[in-house]
Amino acid sequence: MLRSVQGIVLRSMDYGEGNKIISLFTPELGKVSVMARGAKKVKSRHAAVTQLFTYGDFVFFKQSGQMGSLNGAEIISAHHALREDLHMSAYASYLVEMTDKMLGDEEGSTYLFEQVKAGLSAIEEGKDMQIVIHLYEMKMFDLAGYMPVTDVCVSCGANTSLTSFSPNMGGILCARCGYKDTTAISIGEGALKLLRLFPKMDMRRLGAIQVKDETKIQLKQCMRAYMDVHIGVQWKARGFIEQMEKYNI
């Protein structure tokens, strides 16, 4: 069956001497794998459209249970800046890597597609990349069924004196319950406010948010620890981000 859809390239890998296989995220079909024959060749009409982060119109032939075969494509947004800037590339790669690894074949939704599209645009527009990624990580927790409890204490249900975040227990702890997890991460009012906001926020409405450095450090600790405990995937792109942070690149 011939399919015509909009899509975002989540992953692009060489196959054979001249071909590429792309992992394409679409609103209608979810995530699909498509063979782009001859795309490795410099003069190929598919060379540009199969690059990572590309958002475009794709036409491919796909039979049930088989990989699609690319017939044609037109670029809507090439996202050149995301590939040319080291920091943008790292954060954008993490966003699409999460999408690619946490969705199975033909899984996805129009809403999640719009979140990915908006996230890539937000990074390219110079919005806070760390906040963009944390917001999308929360979408991934929701997708996996591991949304942290952020409105009340995960242990006793209290909604006051919420002072720490416990990845092991699955959410926020109040001051009285803090002793139950000695590894819980202390958080301030700013981090708590954002942890509560992220699950409800649409990436398309993200503005030029200003977050204090202290708050961003707490958020980073919370989200990375929660991801490691509940998702347990070794993220190649996040590892690169951590290396950049370590060496202050």
C-alpha positions as CSV (number, residue, x, y, z in Angstrom):
1,M,0.0,0.0,0.0
2,L,1.3,3.4,-0.9
3,R,1.3,5.8,2.1
4,S,1.7,9.6,2.1
5,V,2.5,11.1,5.5
6,Q,4.4,13.8,7.3
7,G,7.2,12.4,9.4
8,I,10.4,13.2,11.4
9,V,13.6,11.2,11.0
10,L,14.4,9.7,14.4
11,R,17.3,7.5,13.2
12,S,19.2,7.1,10.0
13,M,21.7,4.2,9.4
14,D,23.6,3.0,6.4
15,Y,22.6,-0.3,4.9
16,G,24.7,-2.0,2.2
17,E,26.7,0.0,-0.2
18,G,24.3,2.8,-1.1
19,N,21.2,2.5,1.0
20,K,19.9,3.9,4.2
21,I,17.2,2.7,6.7
22,I,15.4,5.5,8.5
23,S,13.2,5.3,11.6
24,L,10.4,7.6,10.8
25,F,7.9,9.0,13.3
26,T,4.5,9.9,11.8
27,P,1.2,11.1,13.3
28,E,-0.9,8.5,11.5
29,L,1.2,5.4,11.5
30,G,3.4,6.0,14.6
31,K,7.0,4.8,14.2
32,V,7.9,3.0,11.0
33,S,11.1,1.8,9.3
34,V,11.6,2.8,5.7
35,M,14.4,1.7,3.3
36,A,15.7,4.6,1.2
37,R,17.5,3.1,-1.7
38,G,20.6,4.9,-3.0
39,A,20.3,7.6,-0.2
40,K,24.0,7.3,0.6
41,K,25.0,8.6,-2.8
42,V,25.8,12.3,-2.9
43,K,23.6,13.0,-5.9
44,S,20.6,10.9,-4.6
45,R,17.3,12.7,-4.4
46,H,16.9,11.0,-1.0
47,A,20.2,12.1,0.6
48,A,19.0,15.3,2.3
49,V,15.6,14.1,3.4
50,T,17.0,11.0,5.2
51,Q,19.2,13.1,7.6
52,L,18.5,13.0,11.3
53,F,15.9,15.5,12.6
54,T,14.5,16.2,9.1
55,Y,10.7,16.9,9.1
56,G,9.1,16.4,5.7
57,D,6.4,14.8,3.5
58,F,7.2,11.2,2.8
59,V,5.7,8.8,0.3
60,F,6.5,5.1,0.7
61,F,5.2,1.7,-0.2
62,K,4.5,-0.6,2.7
63,Q,2.9,-4.0,3.0
64,S,1.7,-5.4,6.3
65,G,4.6,-6.7,8.4
66,Q,7.3,-5.5,6.0
67,M,9.6,-2.6,5.9
68,G,8.5,0.3,3.8
69,S,10.3,1.5,0.7
70,L,10.7,5.2,0.1
71,N,9.3,6.5,-3.2
72,G,9.7,10.2,-2.7
73,A,9.9,13.0,-0.1
74,E,10.0,16.7,0.3
75,I,11.6,18.6,3.2
76,I,9.4,20.8,5.3
77,S,12.1,21.7,7.8
78,A,15.6,20.5,7.5
79,H,16.7,21.6,11.0
80,H,20.2,22.3,9.8
81,A,21.1,24.2,13.0
82,L,20.4,21.1,15.1
83,R,23.1,19.2,13.2
84,E,25.6,22.0,13.0
85,D,25.6,23.1,16.6
86,L,27.2,20.6,19.1
87,H,25.0,21.4,22.0
88,M,21.7,21.6,20.0
89,S,22.7,18.3,18.3
90,A,23.3,16.5,21.6
91,Y,19.9,17.6,23.1
92,A,18.0,17.0,19.9
93,S,19.6,13.6,19.6
94,Y,18.5,12.7,23.1
95,L,14.9,13.7,22.3
96,V,14.7,11.6,19.2
97,E,16.6,8.7,20.8
98,M,14.0,8.5,23.6
99,T,11.2,8.5,21.0
100,D,12.9,5.8,18.9
101,K,13.8,3.5,21.8
102,M,10.6,3.8,23.8
103,L,8.2,3.3,21.0
104,G,7.7,0.0,19.2
105,D,6.9,-0.4,15.5
106,E,3.7,1.4,14.6
107,E,3.4,2.9,18.1
108,G,2.8,6.6,18.7
109,S,0.1,9.2,18.5
110,T,-0.6,12.6,16.9
111,Y,-0.1,14.3,20.2
112,L,3.3,12.7,20.8
113,F,4.3,13.5,17.2
114,E,3.4,17.2,17.8
115,Q,5.5,17.1,21.0
116,V,8.5,15.8,19.2
117,K,8.1,18.4,16.4
118,A,7.7,21.2,18.9
119,G,10.6,20.0,21.0
120,L,13.0,20.1,18.0
121,S,11.8,23.5,17.0
122,A,12.1,24.8,20.6
123,I,15.8,23.7,20.7
124,E,16.5,25.3,17.3
125,E,14.8,28.5,18.4
126,G,17.2,28.8,21.4
127,K,14.8,27.9,24.2
128,D,16.3,26.3,27.3
129,M,17.4,22.9,26.0
130,Q,17.5,21.3,29.5
131,I,13.9,22.4,30.2
132,V,12.8,21.1,26.8
133,I,14.4,17.7,27.5
134,H,12.9,17.4,31.0
135,L,9.5,18.3,29.7
136,Y,9.8,15.6,27.1
137,E,11.2,13.1,29.6
138,M,8.0,13.5,31.6
139,K,6.1,12.6,28.4
140,M,8.1,9.4,28.2
141,F,7.4,8.6,31.9
142,D,3.7,9.0,31.1
143,L,4.0,6.8,28.0
144,A,5.8,4.0,30.0
145,G,3.3,4.2,32.9
146,Y,5.8,5.5,35.4
147,M,4.6,9.1,36.0
148,P,6.1,10.3,39.3
149,V,3.7,11.6,42.0
150,T,4.3,15.3,42.3
151,D,1.2,16.8,43.8
152,V,1.3,15.1,47.3
153,C,3.8,13.1,49.3
154,V,4.1,9.7,47.7
155,S,4.3,8.1,51.1
156,C,1.6,9.7,53.3
157,G,-0.4,11.9,50.9
158,A,0.4,15.2,52.6
159,N,0.3,18.2,50.4
160,T,2.5,20.5,52.6
161,S,6.2,20.6,53.5
162,L,7.2,18.8,50.3
163,T,11.0,18.9,50.5
164,S,12.6,16.0,48.5
165,F,12.2,13.8,45.5
166,S,12.6,10.0,45.8
167,P,13.1,8.2,42.5
168,N,13.0,4.9,44.3
169,M,9.6,5.6,45.9
170,G,8.2,7.2,42.8
171,G,7.8,10.9,43.7
172,I,7.8,13.7,46.2
173,L,8.3,13.2,49.9
174,C,7.3,15.5,52.7
175,A,9.6,16.5,55.5
176,R,8.1,14.0,57.9
177,C,8.6,11.1,55.4
178,G,12.1,12.1,54.2
179,Y,13.8,9.5,56.5
180,K,12.1,6.7,54.5
181,D,14.6,7.3,51.6
182,T,18.0,8.5,52.6
183,T,19.0,8.9,48.9
184,A,16.1,11.2,48.2
185,I,17.1,14.5,46.4
186,S,16.4,17.7,48.3
187,I,14.5,20.2,46.2
188,G,13.4,23.8,46.5
189,E,10.1,25.5,45.7
190,G,11.2,26.2,42.1
191,A,12.0,22.6,41.3
192,L,8.8,21.4,42.9
193,K,6.7,23.9,40.9
194,L,8.3,22.7,37.6
195,L,8.0,19.0,38.5
196,R,4.3,19.6,39.0
197,L,3.9,21.6,35.8
198,F,5.7,19.3,33.4
199,P,3.1,16.5,33.3
200,K,0.4,19.0,32.3
201,M,2.4,21.2,29.9
202,D,2.1,21.0,26.2
203,M,5.5,21.5,24.5
204,R,3.9,23.7,21.9
205,R,3.1,26.3,24.6
206,L,6.6,26.4,26.0
207,G,7.8,30.0,26.1
208,A,11.1,31.6,26.9
209,I,11.2,30.3,30.4
210,Q,13.8,31.5,32.9
211,V,15.0,29.0,35.5
212,K,17.6,29.6,38.2
213,D,20.8,27.6,38.0
214,E,20.1,26.0,41.4
215,T,16.7,24.9,40.3
216,K,18.1,23.4,37.0
217,I,20.7,21.4,38.9
218,Q,18.0,19.9,41.2
219,L,15.7,19.1,38.2
220,K,18.6,17.4,36.4
221,Q,19.4,15.3,39.4
222,C,15.7,14.3,39.8
223,M,14.9,13.5,36.2
224,R,18.1,11.6,35.5
225,A,17.8,9.5,38.6
226,Y,14.1,8.8,38.0
227,M,14.9,7.8,34.4
228,D,17.7,5.5,35.5
229,V,15.5,3.8,38.2
230,H,12.3,3.3,36.2
231,I,13.3,3.2,32.5
232,G,16.8,1.7,32.8
233,V,18.1,2.4,29.3
234,Q,21.6,3.5,28.5
235,W,21.1,6.6,26.5
236,K,23.9,7.3,24.0
237,A,23.0,11.0,23.6
238,R,22.5,11.6,27.3
239,G,25.9,10.1,27.9
240,F,27.4,12.6,25.4
241,I,25.6,15.4,27.2
242,E,27.1,14.3,30.5
243,Q,30.5,14.2,29.0
244,M,30.1,17.8,27.8
245,E,29.0,18.8,31.2
246,K,32.0,17.0,32.9
247,Y,34.5,18.8,30.7
248,N,32.6,22.1,30.5
249,I,32.3,22.0,26.8
